[in-house]
């Protein structure tokens, strides 16, 4: 048993720095865009990703380049379809961590502004939810809402704090608690337990203490993972979170 914990301790000690630096974690990076079609030189397009794209140097519509506009969120950039653009893939160029990212689907360049498909969906309610979700900006873990102009018809802010903002905030907080807090803490506990075993010198009291700590840590981490999975499943089922956004913080 002691040799097993020495092995685990050594592996964690050498692998944990790589994990925190992002060298071990590997996730698919993708970009999405709204609307899915538009007029060259006129249509504003919001491009989102499941990774940081704030450092993008330019955006290609097929092979026509345009510079992105400043955006408060590192997961969204805004551009206007450049003059001369043609139907094809959208490529986000020169992102800080991921280089060039190419969209899975084509952006359709149209000649009639009335033909623009704003979301690619047929349900008006889904269109409104998708548009609201794509324009959320954040201040830490808190969404920025109840700001900007007030709608004269309703008396509410144009980006009033609604249920969608609340659900997105829950998603962000649960990610933060598990990925930023619980996981590093669990790794540190394993390192500490390994240290206790290495320095126990045959002391049964220290060995018992180490076993109790690792047992409680595993149980606690499993509970945290279960809570994370339950919340994520609920949010995904009701349509507030996409599977690709499960690990976004």
Secondary structure, DSSP 8 states (H G I E B T S, - for coil): -HHHHHHHHHHHHHHHHHHHTTSS------EEEESSEEETTT-EEEEEESS--TT--EEEETTEEE--B--S-TTEEEEE--TT--SEEEEEEEETTTEEEEEEEEEEEES-GGG--SSS-S-HHHHHHHHHHHT--EETTEE--S-S-B-TTT-SBTT---HHHHHHHHHHHHHIIIIIIIHHHHHHHHHHHHHHHHT-TT-HHHHHHHHHHHHHHHHHHHHHHHHHHHHHHHHHHTTSS-GGGTT--
